[in-house]
Amino acid sequence: MNVLIILNDPPYGTERSYNGLRLAGSLSRQDDVEVRVFMFGDAVGCAIANQKVPNGYYHLGRMVTFVIQHGGKIGCCTSCMDARGIIDALLVDGAERSNLEEAAKWTLWADKVISF
C-alpha cells in the first residue's frame, strides 16, 4: 500500500505535524507499506536539522529522519522553503526540496492520502 501524508502546520505550536509524523513513522515500519510525506507552508520547518528543543519535548527533525531511515520519502515545497529562507543545507539528510508537480505525482501514486 502507498500512503501520502501531507503536512501543512508548523513544527511546534500545534500538534498536527507531530501527529502526522507519528503516523508516518508507524506506517513506515509496516511491511508492504511505502510512505511519503509532503510538507507545505510552515510544515517545511519540520525537516530542519539540528533543532534545539527542551528535554522531554518531541523533536520533529528526528521524527523526519526516522521516516527516512525506514524507507520513507520527505518532500519539502520549494516556494514554501524560499518564503521562509530555508536553504537545502538546513534540511535533515534525506529530506528533499520538491515542488507542486511532484506533490501531484505523489498524490496519483498514493492509495491513501492523509492531510494534517
N, C-alpha and C positions, 0 to 999 in steps of 0.2 A: 504494500500500500504506500502511496506517495502522499505526504502531508505538507502543506504550505501553511506556515504561521506568519501572519502579518502583524507587526508591531507598529503602533503609532504614538504611544505615550512616552514621556521622558523616563530615563532610567530610575530616577528617585522622585519622590513626592506623591506618586500613586503606586499602586501595586500591579497595574495591568501588565506592564512589560515584564515585571518579575514573574507573574503567574504564567505569562506566555512562554518565557524561557524555562520555567519549571516544567511545563508541559512538553516543550521541545526536548529538554534533557531526558525526560522519562520516555518519550516516544523513540528517541534516538537509540536507546538501549534495547528496544524491542526487535526481535527477529522479523525479517521481511517488512520492515518499515523504513522508508527513506524520508528524511526530514530536511526541509529548507525553511529558513527564516528570512523574511524581507523586512527591513526597517525603514520606515518613512518618518519624516518630521523629526521631532525631538528624540525619537527612539534610536536614532543613529548614535546617540551618546552612550547607549548600552554597550557598544562594541569598542569603546575607547580602552586602551591598555593602561595598566598601572594606576587604576582608580584607588583612591585612598578613602576608605570608609571606616567608621568606628568598629571596634572589636565587637563581634557578635551580630553585626549587621550584614544582610545579604550583599553579595558582590557580583554585580551583573557582568563585569568583564570576565570573571572566572566562569560564570554560567555559560556565556557565549563560547568560551574556549572548550568547555565540557561538551557542548553540542558538536563542535568541530572535531574534537578528538574521537567522538563516536560516529563519525561519518556524515554529520550534517553539514549543510552549506549555509553561510550567512551572507546576505547581500545588503548593502547599505546604499540608499538613494544618493546619487551623486549631487543633485541640486540641493538636497537637504543637508548633506555634508558641507558643501560650499557655503551655504547660507549661514552655517554655524562656525565656519573657519576650521573645520576638521579636515586635516590632510591624511592621506593614506598611511603615512608613517605613524600616526597616532592610534591606528586600529590594532586590535589583538591579531596575532598571527593567524592567518586563515580567513579572517573576515575580509570581504572584498567590496570595493567601490562598484556600484551597479547602477542600473537605470530602469526607467519605466518599461522599456521594451523587454528587458529580462524579467521584470516582475510579471508582465503579461504572459511570457512564455512559461514561467514557473506556475502561474495560475492554470494554464491549459494543461500542464504536465500533472498537476495535482488531482488525486482522487477526492481529497478533502481540503478545504481552505478554511482556516480559523483566524479570525481577526480580533486582536486585543487593542 
